[in-house]
Amino acid sequence: MTKRKTPALKLAAVLGTALLASAFASPSASASAASAAALSSASAAVPPAVAVRACETGGPHTDFKGTNINMRSTPGGNYVGTANQGDCAYWYQTDSGPRVRCPGGSSTTAWQLVQNKRTGVVGYVSACYL
């Protein structure tokens, strides 16, 4: 497992470097200004924290295959939401519905009732996209 530096750790490292540099310089307003400038640029350079989680797979859990996948109220029915790869799906059941041509050229009449774990929306998705 790789350890990732959090924005707070990155900021602390920059502050420590600025303080260390100012300790060896003569005490003056320019050293304080340099420290403040380093802090300001470090704050601007630190990206917001991004939660990275893997989609649990196996059993009733899987991930969507693709982007902008329409979720429907019934197999082939009305639109209820959109799903994307990385949203993660919790599978409930499989039902028959209108035939869908899959991106790889095959086709299926299987529709999966799933919950999009990111949005909470429950709907049917063609088996092509799971």
N, C-alpha and C positions, 0 to 999 in steps of 0.2 A: 504494500500500500504506500502510495506517495503522499507525503505530508504537503499540504498547500498552505502558503502564508496567507493569513487573513489580512484584510485592509488595516486592522489595528496593529498587527505585527509589522507590516510594512511601514506604517506611519511611525511606530516606535523606533524602528531601525534608522529612519531618516532623521528623526529628532535626536537620537543618540549621536549620530554622526555630526549633526550641526552643533550640538553641545560640546562634543569633543574638540571640534575644530575651533570653537570660540574659546575654549580653555587655554589653547596654546597661543592664541592671538592676544594682543594687548587689549585690555578692557577699554572698549570704546563703543560709541553709538553705532559704528559701522559693523561691529561684530554682532550686536543685537539685531541690527537690520538684516544682516546676512542670515542669521538664524531664523528670523521671522519669514524671510523670503524663501528659505529652504522648506519651512513648514508649510507655507502657502502653496508652493509648487508640488510638494508631496501630497497634500490633500487633494489637489486637482488631478494628480496622476493616479490616485488610488481608485480602481473601478469599484462599483457597488458590489456587494456580496451577492453571489449567484448560487442558489441551492442546486446542486447537481445530484440527482438521484437516478438510480437505475430502475427500470421497470421490472417488477417482480414477475417472473415467468414460471409456468408450471401450474398444474391443477387448473383452477378457474381463472388464473391470471395470464394475460398475454399483452402484446403491444400492437398498436395499429401499424399497418404497412402503408405508408404514403402520407400525403398531406391533403388538407381540405376534403376529408372523407365525410360524406353526408350521413348523418344518423337520422333514422326515420321512425315514425310512430308505429308502423306495422311493416312487414316485408314489402318494400317498394312503395310505402305510404308517404304521408306528409313529412316534410323536413322538421326535425326537432333540435338539431345541433350539428356541430362540426367537430371532427376529431383529427388529430395529427399524430405522426410517429412520436413517441416519447410521452404521450398523454397517459398511456396504460389503460387497459380494458379489463373489467371484471366480467366474466362470461356467466350468463344465466341459462340460456337454452338455445337450441337450433330449431328453426322452422323453415318450411318451404315457402318460396315466393317466386316473383318474376325472375327469369333467367338474366344473368348479368355476365357480360364479357369482361374477363379479367385482363389486367395490363399485359400479362404474359401470353395472351392468346387463347387460353382455356376459357371455359364458361361454367357457371354454377347456378343452381336454384336455391342453394343453402343460404339462409340469412341468420345471423347470430344476434341474439338479444344481449346487449352488453351495457355496462355503465362506464362512461368516460371518467376515470379516476381524478383527472385534473379539474373537470368542470362539474362533475356530479350528474350530468345528463344521462338518462337511460334511453336507449333506442336500438333499433335494428340496423345492422351493417352487413353488407354482402360479405360472405366468407372470403371473397377475393382480397379483402383488406385487413384480414386478421391472420 
